[in-house]
Amino acid sequence: MKFFPLMMRKLMSQLSLAVVCGLWISSASFSEQAPAAAAVKPQLKAANVQGAQPVDEVSVKASVNAEEPVKPAKRLWNLQDADIMSVITEVSQETGKNFIVDPRVSGKISLISSKPLKQNEVYQVFLSVLGLLGYSAIPSGNVVKIVPNMESGEQATPVASNQLPGKGDEVVVRVIPLENVSASQLIPVLRPLLPQWSNISAYTPGNVIILLGRASNLDRIHTIIEDVDKASTSGIQMIPLRHASAPQVALVLNNLQSAARAAGESSTVSIAVDERSNSLLLGGPKAARLRMRVLVSQLDAPSQAPSGNTEVIYLRYLEAKTLAPLLSKIAANILGKNSGGPAYESTSTNTSPASSTTSSVSKEISTNSPNIQAEPNTNAIIITAPPALMQALKSVIAKLDIRPAQVLVEAIIAEIDESNLTSLGIQWGSVASDGTVQTTNGSAISFPPLGAGVVGIMPSVQIQAVLSILRNQNGVDILSTPSIMVLDNQKATIEVGQDVPFQTGSYATSNNATTVTPFTTNQYKPVTLKLDVTPQINLGTSVRLKLSLKNDTLQNPQNPGLTPLINTSKISNTVIIKSDDVLVLGGLISNSNNESINKVPILGDVPIIGPLFQQKTTNQQKKNLMVFIKPIIIHNNDAAMTISETKYNEVRKTQANFRGDLATIGDEPAPTKLPPWKNKHDLPLPFAGKDPIDPCPPGSDQCP
């Protein structure tokens, strides 16, 4: 039983050997006949293509000698409406290439050749035919993929090199480095020269352009890039001027170039001005810059006129007599008189992207001292100086002579009896931002001790609302409600009071022994309430206020006597407050003695015995002086007009609340009703009925 399987395996091995030997013999006999069949095959290759009439250039010799090599034949290709799939099959058999065809490939082609084509020529013609139909052939290993053009970038497209640049309509990727031109700036120029399916992109860090397309078209693009990417001769050159003014020379040169452009000539030089160094900057080709520099040297000649470097500058906001000393100091520092250095020193550098950098240093010491004078009648500055110094001083004046911001300071000055201070009942939390006063909600806040000077700050409160509250309180005497507009960093003074006489001496003169003429000499001294405010506008909406408050009161105002005593209280401080907030100041206490006499009628006036029927009492009264200050920053004219409109409407409101029957006495005409505020150009007329365009004639109800 064990011997039987062994015999079977040996029998099967001999049978397999016989089959293999038979097949080898059969193939050897077939190979001996193959050359004859191969010689006849070229005549039939194009027969499968519908409408094709291929014609061999030479007759194919039928030979059975397998050792004689067969050279590739040239063929004449003429196709009429041939199916693209049939053409691909025929080209594959002709060139020996393997194709993978995308299912979307379809269409018919017609081809007419006037001379026979070799195998490599047939393949190039085939690539051109595919390009016309919108397809591309992408080599991938041992096969060639035929896909639509739009998907060429997604395939493994070969990258062209110097050894294998690609030819004809082969789809390749080419990387082109640039040396002088920016790759990103060149992309918009080259994009219209490529078909829609081609791709072009820039790699900015390496300054290279990456192209995807047909080799023949990329050769053309590469030639254009080489012509554009050449070393430019353009550069920038700085020319310092010694005598002429740089802006004026630049104006002359630009006018000349404008005239040249109008005549049809191209202008290749750009001109810029550096006023700080009184220099010209020229940009353009080297030859054009040399021609322009010759012209500049002719224009930069010493002036023959004695007043060629003198200018009169009219100021708009600054005072000439204040600005002139400052400009003299600046000119001295620029000229280096304080340190004994040169008048000015300038360095010019000419840089070109493709050429070496050269630099030149020019030094000049001015021998003419500048002369700066102020003319107060016309508020002008007269400057005589070299051009470079003139430009520097004009630049300083332009930056300083700007419209300064202003601050509207509204104030309320009131005296409050100390006995009524704790019961004042001002509800600071109930003062609304729109100027109204609430009578409910919020508890009454009494004043803290007034020794510190500053009571507090009320944010965004109308000063009229505070005034309305104070007027409704007992024991409050409102001394003044001034409003003053002051420039930034300027001092404003608000002062109210009276001049009180003080006896300084008494004399008696006699003309003779019996006549004596007595007289006294008096000197008046001010007893005033004075408030000094200096605002400084900080960055943003805050204001630094430097305040000085002084209050003078008489010791006995009812009977001051010949030598009255004056009580003086003074406080000075500096605070920071936001615009539109109200600052409350206190702490100034004044003492006054009031004498009163109570007497019995008739008997109290009897001489000698009258004092027996009189009672004299002296009351000491203490009053606290409080000041409410509200600063408002005004940056421009529109803000000023808005405040003017508010004040104007307050006057109209007061006029509207005035009783009409008490407006006039006798036969005098009724007062003019103020019209509504429309805009800053509509001002009220001074007299009603005097002008035909009076908006509020007498008897008219058109105006409220």
C-alpha positions in Angstrom: 0.0 0.0 0.0 2.9 2.3 0.7 4.5 1.5 -2.7 1.5 2.5 -4.7 1.6 6.3 -4.0 5.3 6.4 -4.7 4.7 4.9 -8.1 2.0 7.4 -8.8 4.2 10.3 -8.0 7.0 9.1 -10.3 4.5 8.6 -13.1 3.1 12.1 -12.8 6.7 13.6 -12.9 7.5 11.9 -16.2 4.2 13.0 -17.7 4.8 16.7 -16.8 8.3 16.5 -18.3 6.9 15.3 -21.6 4.3 18.1 -21.7 6.9 20.8 -21.1 9.2 19.4 -23.8 6.3 19.4 -26.3 5.5 23.0 -25.6 9.1 24.1 -26.1 9.3 22.4 -29.4 6.1 24.0 -30.5 7.2 27.5 -29.6 10.5 27.0 -31.3 8.8 26.1 -34.6 6.4 29.1 -34.1 9.4 31.4 -33.7 10.9 30.3 -36.9 7.7 31.4 -38.8 7.3 34.7 -36.9 9.6 36.9 -39.0 7.5 36.3 -42.1 4.3 37.2 -40.2 6.0 40.2 -38.7 7.0 41.5 -42.1 3.5 41.4 -43.3 1.9 42.9 -40.2 2.8 46.6 -40.9 0.5 46.5 -43.9 -2.4 45.7 -41.7 -1.9 47.9 -38.6 -4.0 50.8 -39.7 -6.6 48.6 -41.3 -8.5 48.4 -38.0 -8.9 52.2 -37.8 -12.1 53.3 -39.5 -11.4 55.6 -42.4 -7.6 55.2 -42.3 -5.6 54.6 -45.4 -2.0 54.0 -44.3 0.5 53.5 -47.1 4.0 52.0 -46.5 6.9 54.0 -48.0 8.8 50.8 -48.9 7.5 47.4 -49.8 8.0 44.9 -47.0 10.1 42.0 -48.0 8.6 38.6 -46.9 11.6 36.9 -45.4 11.8 33.8 -43.3 15.3 34.6 -42.1 14.8 35.3 -38.4 18.4 36.6 -37.9 17.9 39.7 -40.2 16.8 42.7 -38.1 13.6 44.6 -39.1 14.0 48.5 -39.1 11.0 50.6 -38.1 9.1 51.7 -41.2 8.0 55.3 -41.9 4.3 55.5 -42.6 2.0 58.1 -44.1 -0.9 58.8 -41.7 -4.2 60.1 -43.1 -7.2 59.8 -40.8 -10.7 61.1 -41.4 -13.1 61.2 -38.4 -11.3 58.4 -36.7 -12.4 57.3 -33.2 -10.0 58.4 -30.6 -10.0 55.0 -28.9 -9.1 53.3 -32.2 -6.3 55.8 -32.7 -5.0 55.2 -29.1 -4.9 51.4 -29.9 -3.1 51.9 -33.1 -0.5 54.3 -31.5 0.1 51.8 -28.8 0.8 49.1 -31.3 3.0 51.5 -33.3 5.1 52.9 -30.5 5.0 50.0 -28.0 3.6 52.2 -25.2 1.0 51.1 -22.8 -1.9 53.5 -22.2 -4.4 53.8 -19.3 -7.4 55.7 -20.7 -9.8 57.7 -18.5 -13.4 56.7 -19.1 -14.3 60.3 -20.0 -11.9 60.2 -23.0 -14.0 60.3 -26.3 -14.1 62.1 -29.6 -13.0 61.8 -33.3 -10.0 63.2 -35.0 -8.8 63.9 -38.5 -5.1 63.8 -39.5 -3.5 64.7 -42.8 0.3 64.1 -43.2 2.2 65.1 -46.3 5.2 63.0 -45.5 5.8 59.7 -43.7 6.3 59.8 -39.9 8.6 57.9 -37.7 7.5 56.3 -34.5 8.7 59.2 -32.3 7.1 61.6 -34.7 3.9 59.7 -34.5 3.8 60.0 -30.7 4.4 63.8 -30.8 1.5 64.1 -33.3 -0.6 62.0 -31.1 0.1 64.3 -28.1 -0.9 67.3 -30.2 -4.1 65.5 -31.2 -4.9 64.8 -27.5 -4.3 68.5 -26.7 -6.8 69.6 -29.3 -9.4 67.4 -27.7 -8.6 68.6 -24.2 -6.7 65.6 -23.0 -3.1 65.1 -21.7 -0.8 62.1 -21.7 1.0 61.8 -18.3 3.8 59.2 -18.1 3.6 57.1 -14.9 6.2 54.3 -14.8 5.7 51.8 -17.7 2.3 53.3 -18.6 1.0 56.5 -20.0 -2.2 57.9 -18.4 -4.6 59.8 -20.7 -6.7 62.2 -18.6 -8.6 65.5 -19.1 -6.4 68.6 -19.0 -8.0 69.9 -15.8 -6.7 66.9 -13.9 -3.2 67.0 -15.1 -2.0 68.7 -12.0 -3.4 65.9 -9.8 -1.3 63.3 -11.6 2.4 62.6 -11.1 3.5 64.9 -13.9 7.2 64.6 -14.7 9.4 67.6 -13.7 11.5 69.0 -16.6 15.2 69.5 -16.2 18.1 70.6 -18.4 18.7 67.0 -19.5 15.1 66.2 -20.0 13.3 69.5 -20.7 10.4 67.9 -22.5 9.3 68.5 -26.0 6.3 69.2 -28.1 3.0 68.8 -26.3 4.2 66.8 -23.4 2.8 67.9 -20.1 5.6 68.7 -17.7 6.3 70.8 -14.6 9.0 73.4 -14.8 10.6 75.3 -11.9 12.1 78.7 -13.0 14.2 80.7 -10.4 14.2 84.5 -10.6 17.1 86.8 -9.6 16.0 90.4 -10.1 12.2 90.3 -10.4 9.7 89.4 -7.7 8.0 86.1 -8.5 4.7 87.2 -6.9 4.6 90.4 -9.0 5.3 88.5 -12.2 2.4 86.0 -11.8 -0.4 88.4 -12.9 1.6 89.2 -16.0 2.2 85.6 -17.1 -1.3 84.2 -16.2 -3.0 85.5 -19.4 -0.4 83.8 -21.6 -1.3 80.3 -20.3 -4.4 78.2 -21.1 -7.0 77.9 -18.4 -6.1 74.4 -17.4 -2.4 75.3 -16.9 -1.2 76.2 -13.5 1.3 78.9 -12.4 2.3 79.7 -8.8 5.1 81.5 -6.9 7.2 80.3 -4.0 8.0 83.6 -2.4 10.8 82.5 0.0 12.8 81.0 -2.8 11.6 83.6 -5.4 10.8 80.9 -8.0 7.9 80.3 -10.4 6.4 76.8 -10.8 4.6 76.1 -14.1 2.4 73.2 -15.3 1.7 72.9 -19.0 2.8 71.7 -22.3 6.5 71.8 -23.0 6.3 73.9 -26.1 4.2 76.6 -24.3 6.5 76.5 -21.2 9.5 77.1 -23.5 7.9 80.3 -24.7 7.0 81.4 -21.1 10.6 80.7 -20.1 12.0 82.9 -22.8 9.7 85.8 -21.7 10.8 85.4 -18.1 14.5 85.5 -19.1 13.9 88.8 -21.0 12.1 90.3 -18.0 14.4 89.0 -15.3 17.4 91.1 -16.2 19.5 93.3 -13.9 17.8 96.7 -13.7 19.9 99.9 -14.0 17.3 101.8 -12.0 18.4 103.2 -8.6 17.8 106.0 -6.1 20.1 108.9 -5.6 20.0 111.6 -3.0 21.2 115.1 -3.9 21.6 117.7 -1.1 21.1 121.3 -2.2 23.3 124.0 -0.9 21.6 127.2 -2.1 18.2 126.4 -3.6 15.0 125.2 -1.9 14.3 121.5 -2.5 10.5 121.9 -2.8 10.9 124.7 -5.3 13.5 122.8 -7.4 11.3 119.7 -7.4 8.3 121.8 -8.6 10.4 123.1 -11.5 11.6 119.6 -12.5 8.1 118.1 -12.3 6.8 120.9 -14.5 9.5 120.1 -17.1 8.6 116.4 -17.0 4.9 117.2 -17.4 5.7 119.3 -20.5 7.8 116.4 -21.9 5.0 113.9 -21.3 2.5 116.3 -23.1 4.9 116.3 -26.1 4.9 112.5 -26.2 8.2 111.8 -24.4 8.3 109.3 -21.7 9.4 110.3 -18.2 11.6 107.8 -16.4 12.7 109.8 -13.3 10.7 110.0 -10.1 11.4 113.0 -7.9 10.8 113.2 -4.1 11.8 115.9 -1.5 13.3 115.5 1.9 12.6 118.9 3.5 14.5 118.0 6.7 17.9 117.8 4.9 16.8 120.1 1.9 17.6 117.3 -0.5 16.1 115.8 -3.7 15.7 112.0 -4.2 15.9 110.9 -7.8 14.7 107.4 -8.9 15.1 105.9 -12.3 17.7 104.6 -14.8 21.3 105.7 -14.4 21.5 107.7 -17.6 18.2 109.6 -16.9 19.4 110.4 -13.4 22.7 111.8 -14.7 20.9 114.1 -17.0 18.6 115.2 -14.2 21.5 115.8 -11.8 23.2 118.2 -14.3 20.0 120.2 -14.4 19.8 120.2 -10.6 23.4 121.5 -10.3 22.5 124.4 -12.5 19.4 125.3 -10.5 21.3 125.0 -7.2 23.3 128.2 -7.8 23.7 131.0 -5.3 21.0 133.6 -5.4 21.9 137.0 -6.8 19.0 138.8 -5.1 19.9 140.1 -1.6 16.5 138.9 -0.2 16.4 135.5 -1.9 16.5 133.7 1.5 14.0 135.9 3.3 10.4 134.9 3.9 7.5 136.4 5.8 5.4 133.8 7.6 2.0 134.9 8.9 0.8 133.2 12.0 -2.8 132.1 12.6 -2.9 131.2 16.3 0.4 131.9 18.0 1.8 135.4 18.9 4.7 136.5 16.8 6.6 138.1 19.7 6.3 134.9 21.8 7.4 132.6 19.0 10.4 134.6 17.7 12.7 134.0 20.7 11.9 130.3 20.5 12.7 130.1 16.8 16.0 131.9 17.5 17.0 129.3 20.0 16.1 126.5 17.6 18.1 128.0 14.8 21.1 128.4 17.1 20.9 124.7 18.0 20.5 123.6 14.4 23.5 125.6 13.3 25.6 124.3 16.1 26.5 127.7 17.5 26.2 126.4 21.1 28.6 123.5 20.5 30.8 125.0 17.8 29.9 122.2 15.4 29.0 122.4 11.7 25.9 124.1 10.4 24.5 120.8 9.1 25.8 117.5 7.8 24.0 115.3 5.3 24.7 111.9 3.9 23.4 110.6 0.6 23.3 107.0 -0.5 22.6 105.7 -4.0 21.4 102.1 -4.0 20.6 100.0 -7.0 19.2 96.4 -6.8 21.8 95.0 -9.2 24.7 97.2 -8.6 27.1 97.9 -5.7 26.2 100.6 -3.2 28.0 103.9 -3.2 27.8 106.6 -0.6 28.9 110.2 -0.5 29.1 112.6 2.4 28.8 116.3 2.0 29.5 118.8 4.7 28.7 122.5 4.7 29.2 125.2 7.3 27.0 128.2 6.9 28.6 131.5 7.3 25.4 133.6 7.3 23.8 133.9 10.7 20.0 133.6 10.6 17.9 136.6 11.5 14.4 136.1 13.0 12.2 139.1 13.7 8.6 139.4 15.0 6.2 141.9 13.5 3.4 142.3 16.1 1.1 144.5 13.9 0.5 141.8 11.4 1.4 138.9 13.7 4.1 137.7 11.3 7.6 136.2 11.6 10.3 137.5 9.2 13.1 134.9 8.7 16.3 135.3 6.8 18.2 132.0 6.7 19.8 129.5 4.4 17.4 127.2 2.5 18.0 124.1 4.7 17.5 126.1 7.9 14.5 127.9 6.4 12.8 124.6 5.7 13.5 123.4 9.2 12.0 126.5 10.8 9.0 126.5 8.6 8.4 122.9 9.6 8.6 123.8 13.2 6.1 126.7 12.7 3.6 124.5 10.9 3.6 122.0 13.8 3.3 124.7 16.5 0.9 127.1 14.8 -2.3 125.0 15.2 -5.6 125.8 16.7 -5.5 125.2 20.4 -8.3 123.5 22.3 -10.4 125.6 24.6 -12.1 125.0 27.9 -15.5 126.5 29.0 -15.4 126.9 32.7 -18.9 127.3 34.3 -19.0 128.1 38.0 -21.4 128.7 40.9 -20.1 130.6 43.9 -22.4 130.4 46.9 -22.3 131.1 50.7 -24.0 128.7 53.0 -24.8 129.4 56.6 -23.1 126.9 58.9 -26.3 126.5 60.9 -28.1 125.4 57.7 -25.3 123.3 56.3 -26.3 120.0 57.8 -29.9 120.5 56.8 -29.2 121.6 53.3 -30.8 118.5 51.8 -29.2 118.5 48.5 -29.6 115.0 47.1 -26.6 114.7 45.0 -27.6 111.2 43.8 -30.9 112.5 42.5 -29.4 115.0 40.0 -29.9 113.6 36.6 -27.5 114.0 33.7 -30.1 115.8 31.6 -30.4 118.7 34.0 -33.6 117.7 35.7 -34.0 117.4 39.5 -35.6 114.4 41.0 -37.6 114.9 44.2 -37.9 111.2 45.2 -35.5 108.3 45.6 -32.0 108.8 47.0 -31.2 109.9 50.5 -30.0 113.3 51.5 -26.2 113.5 51.8 -24.9 116.1 54.1 -21.6 117.9 53.5 -18.5 116.4 55.0 -16.1 118.6 57.0 -14.9 121.4 54.8 -11.3 121.6 56.0 -10.1 119.4 53.1 -11.0 121.8 50.4 -12.5 119.4 47.9 -16.0 118.1 48.7 -16.4 115.8 45.8 -17.1 115.3 42.1 -20.5 114.9 40.5 -20.2 113.0 37.1 -22.0 114.3 34.0 -24.3 116.8 35.8 -25.8 120.0 34.3 -24.6 123.1 36.1 -28.2 124.5 35.8 -29.5 121.6 37.8 -27.1 122.3 40.7 -28.1 126.0 40.5 -31.8 125.1 40.7 -31.2 123.0 43.8 -29.3 125.7 45.6 -31.9 128.4 44.9 -34.5 126.3 46.6 -32.6 126.0 49.8 -32.7 128.2 52.9 -29.5 129.9 54.1 -27.9 129.8 50.7 -26.7 133.0 49.2 -25.6 132.7 45.5 -22.9 135.2 45.0 -22.1 134.7 41.3 -22.6 132.3 38.4 -19.9 133.1 36.0 -18.9 131.3 32.7 -15.7 131.9 31.0 -13.9 130.5 27.9 -10.2 130.0 28.3 -7.5 128.6 26.1 -5.6 125.4 27.0 -2.8 126.2 29.5 -4.0 129.8 29.9 -5.0 131.4 33.2 -8.6 132.6 33.7 -9.7 134.9 36.6 -13.1 135.3 38.0 -13.3 138.2 40.6 -16.3 139.9 42.2 -16.4 142.3 45.1 -16.1 146.0 46.0 -13.5 148.6 47.0 -13.8 149.7 50.7 -12.3 153.0 51.9 -9.8 152.9 54.7 -8.8 156.0 56.6 -5.1 156.6 56.4 -4.9 160.0 58.2 -6.6 163.2 59.3 -5.3 166.7 59.1 -6.4 170.2 60.2 -5.3 173.3 58.3 -5.9 176.9 59.4 -5.8 180.0 57.3 -5.7 182.2 60.3 -6.0 181.9 64.1 -9.8 181.6 64.0 -10.5 179.3 61.0 -9.6 175.6 61.1 -10.3 173.2 58.1 -10.1 169.5 59.1 -9.9 166.8 56.5 -9.1 163.0 56.3 -7.3 160.9 53.7 -8.7 157.5 52.6 -7.3 154.7 50.6 -9.5 152.1 48.9 -8.7 148.4 49.2 -10.5 145.6 47.3 -12.6 143.2 49.2 -13.3 140.6 46.6 -14.0 137.0 45.9 -11.4 135.8 43.4 -11.1 132.5 41.6 -8.1 131.7 39.3 -8.4 128.7 37.0 -5.7 127.3 34.7 -6.9 124.3 32.7 -4.6 121.8 31.0 -6.2 119.3 28.7 -4.7 115.8 29.1 -4.8 113.0 26.6 -8.4 111.9 26.3 -11.2 113.8 28.0 -9.7 114.7 31.4 -8.7 118.2 32.4 -6.0 119.2 35.0 -7.3 122.3 36.9 -5.0 124.5 38.8 -7.3 126.4 41.2 -6.7 129.3 43.5 -9.7 130.6 45.5 -9.5 133.7 47.8 -12.4 135.2 49.7 -12.2 138.6 51.5 -15.0 139.6 54.0 -15.5 142.5 56.4 -15.4 141.8 60.1 -18.5 144.0 60.6 -20.1 144.7 57.3 -23.0 146.6 58.9 -20.7 149.1 60.6 -17.3 148.8 59.3 -16.0 152.0 60.9 -13.1 154.0 59.7 -10.6 151.2 59.9 -12.6 148.0 58.9 -11.1 144.6 59.5 -10.9 142.2 56.6 -11.1 138.5 56.9 -9.2 136.6 54.1 -9.6 132.9 53.3 -7.5 131.3 50.6 -7.2 127.8 49.1 -5.0 126.6 46.3 -4.9 123.1 44.8 -4.7 121.1 41.6 -7.2 118.4 40.6 -7.9 116.2 37.6 -11.5 116.0 36.5 -13.2 114.7 33.4 -14.9 117.0 31.0 -18.6 117.7 31.8 -18.2 116.6 35.5 -18.8 119.1 38.3 -16.1 119.7 40.9 -17.3 120.9 44.3 -14.9 123.0 46.4 -15.4 124.0 50.0 -13.6 124.8 53.2 -13.5 128.6 53.2 -15.2 129.9 56.3 -15.8 133.6 56.9 -16.8 135.1 60.2 -19.0 138.3 60.5 -20.3 140.2 63.5 -23.8 141.7 63.1 -24.9 144.3 65.6 -28.6 145.1 66.1 -30.2 147.7 68.4 -33.7 147.2 69.9 -35.2 150.3 71.4 -38.4 151.7 72.8 -40.1 154.0 70.3 -39.6 157.7 71.0 -37.8 157.1 74.3 -35.0 155.3 72.7 -34.2 158.4 70.6 -34.1 160.9 73.5 -30.6 162.4 74.0 -28.7 161.4 77.0 -31.4 159.1 78.4 -32.0 157.3 75.1 -29.5 154.4 75.7 -31.4 153.5 78.8 -34.3 152.4 76.6 -32.1 150.5 74.0 -30.8 147.0 73.8 -27.7 146.3 71.7 -26.9 142.7 70.6 -24.0 141.3 68.6 -24.5 138.1 66.5 -21.5 136.2 65.2 -22.3 134.5 61.9 -20.2 131.9 60.1 -20.6 131.2 56.4 -19.0 128.5 54.3 -18.1 129.4 50.8 -18.6 126.7 48.2 -17.7 126.7 44.6 -19.1 124.4 41.9 -16.9 124.2 38.8 -17.6 122.4 35.6 -15.0 122.3 32.7 -16.1 121.5 29.2 -13.5 120.8 26.5 -14.1 122.4 23.2 -11.9 121.0 20.4 -13.5 122.6 17.3 -16.0 125.1 16.1 -18.9 122.5 16.0 -18.6 121.9 19.7 -18.6 125.6 20.3 -21.7 126.0 18.2 -23.4 123.2 20.2 -22.8 125.0 23.5 -23.9 128.3 22.0 -27.2 126.7 20.9 -27.7 125.4 24.4 -27.2 128.8 25.9 -29.4 130.4 23.3 -32.2 128.0 24.0 -32.0 128.9 27.7 -32.4 132.6 26.9 -35.4 131.7 24.7 -36.9 129.7 27.5 -36.5 132.6 29.9 -38.2 134.9 27.4 -41.1 132.5 26.9 -41.7 132.3 30.7 -41.8 136.1 31.0 -45.3 137.6 31.3 -46.4 139.3 28.2 -48.5 141.9 29.9 -45.5 143.1 31.9 -43.2 143.2 28.9 -43.7 146.9 28.0 -44.6 150.1 29.7 -46.5 152.7 27.9 -46.4 152.8 24.1 -43.1 151.1 23.6 -43.2 148.2 21.1 -43.2 144.6 22.2 -39.7 143.0 22.5 -38.5 140.8 19.7 -39.1 137.1 20.2 -36.1 135.1 19.6 -36.5 132.6 16.7 -35.6 128.9 17.1 -32.0 127.9 16.6 -31.7 126.4 13.1 -28.0 126.3 12.3 -24.9 128.3 12.9 -25.7 130.7 10.1 -29.2 131.7 11.2 -28.7 134.5 13.7 -31.6 136.4 15.3 -32.4 139.8 14.0 -31.8 142.7 16.4 -35.1 144.5 15.7 -38.4 143.0 14.7 -40.1 144.4 11.7 -37.1 146.3 10.4 -36.2 143.8 7.7 -38.6 142.3 5.1 -37.2 138.8 5.8 -37.9 139.1 9.6 -38.8 135.6 10.6 -40.9 136.8 13.5 -42.8 140.0 12.5 -45.0 141.7 15.1 -48.3 139.9 15.7 -47.1 136.7 14.1 -47.5 133.4 15.9 -45.1 131.5 13.7 -42.3 131.8 16.4 -42.8 130.2 19.7 
